[in-house]
Amino acid sequence: MTMVVLSFAGMTAFAADAAAGKTVFDAKCKMCHGPAGAGGAMDKAPIAGTDAATVKATVTHGKGKMKPLTTVAGTALEDVAAYVASLKK
């Protein structure tokens, strides 16, 4: 039973933080995708509500004209993916 409780505690320690992801989004994404992820400058695609796995893949590998953002990795990547997924379409 103790191991079960400890494993749940460990899982929450690695949970993505959407609030921290907003900081990353504001610094790295907002200028193209708009403050609410609805699209923006240079006709960039709306990304609000995109699932976290897709956000992580796009940030890591790029998509279309968007180049990979190598400066967004690890916890920052998890957090920004959670934030984008939380935005309303």
LUMSEBA-801961 format. One record per residue (C-alpha): x, y, z; residue in three letters. Coordinates in steps of 0.001 Angstrom, whole numbers, plus 500000, padded with zeros to 6 digits. Last residue first. Layout:
REM residues N
XYZAla/...
//
This chain:
REM residues 89
489290526964470672Lys/489736527333474408Lys/493286527128475738Leu/494082524174478019Ser/495951522216475345Ala/498191525243474793Val/499003525388478521Tyr/499707521652478827Ala/502050521791475834Ala/503755524851477325Val/504355522967480584Asp/505676519751479040Glu/508040521739476806Leu/509268523866479723Ala/509804520696481781Thr/512126519201479189Gly/512610521263476058Ala/511978524709474599Val/515293526155473381Thr/515335523689470472Thr/512276525346468957Leu/511933523308465774Pro/511295525404462652Lys/507825526580461757Met/507378526878457988Lys/505519523569457781Gly/505921521798461100Lys/508795521800463569Gly/510396518735465130His/510447519487468870Thr/507830522237468996Val/505566520321466630Thr/505957517016468466Ala/505331518631471857Lys/502262520493470590Val/500880517312469014Thr/501317515346472250Ala/499730518144474299Ala/496482518225472318Asp/495739521399470375Thr/493161523449472272Gly/494348526792470972Ala/496779526331468053Ile/495475528755465447Pro/497767528735462449Ala/500050531621461660Lys/498730534205459199Asp/501919536307459492Met/500916537538462915Ala/498039535866464623Gly/496385532592465170Gly/493874531795467902Ala/496541530820470444Gly/495031533222472993Ala/497827535817472899Pro/498455535325469180Gly/500092532429467308His/503105534312465963Cys/504216536598468794Met/502481534394471358Lys/504694531363470848Cys/508125531813472486Lys/507971534293475369Ala/504235534333476075Asp/504011530566475549Phe/506903529929477956Val/505240532075480618Thr/501886530439479909Lys/503523527035480424Gly/504187527909484060Ala/500419528165484538Ala/499924524930482563Ala/502177523010484963Asp/502870519513483659Ala/502717516742486227Ala/506091515334487241Phe/505711515816490992Ala/502156514537490710Thr/503429511168489528Met/505827510855492447Gly/503005511274494949Ala/500975508641493126Phe/503953506239493256Ser/504407506884496960Leu/500779506020497708Val/501006502785495733Val/504331501894497360Met/502839502387500820Thr/500000500000500000Met/
//
